[in-house]
Amino acid sequence: MLALDERENDTNPKDLETIGNLALELGVELADDAPAEGPAAVAMWLFDGSVETLPGGYDKGELSPNSPVKALKSFPQDLVLVGRSSILIKGLSNRLNIPWSLSKEWAPTAKNVLEGNTNKTGAAIVKDGKGSKIRIRDVMKLLKTWGRGKASRAVTRLPSPMRTKVAAVALRLQKRREAREDRNQQ
């Protein structure tokens, strides 16, 4: 994602080689007669909807006879859902004339993960000369976020009348919290 987001342009050979190598590392395999730009074209086609022309003479159209899909020999099972979701979102964004790129959306998060940060402020790891320490408040924030996600998924699986009651309680709690914050600010 970072290589796609940080490339200079769509024709730079060094960028295409880097993107292609990373695509191959993900487990994408191309047919033997595919051009050298094939892996980069597949990555750009799947993960960057903002690309106007694909390298290697490939067409953007999924059903085109010159589509990068035709060059695929095998595709890793782990990426199937990501690829399908990306194609659906690209289709919707194209239909609505909204530019969208998965690589541009995921690049900031990927950069934070690669830098070892677990929160937006980048304060998760403290260097003190002896090594790295993880702060408990950052672990608690991460745990709280995880818990909210799990609770949200659990609520969506409830029957409709129960979801309505849970939503009403959540709204009441949020209003109380906002009122408390307003009192504290005054």
Disulfide bonds with the S-S distance in Angstrom:
none
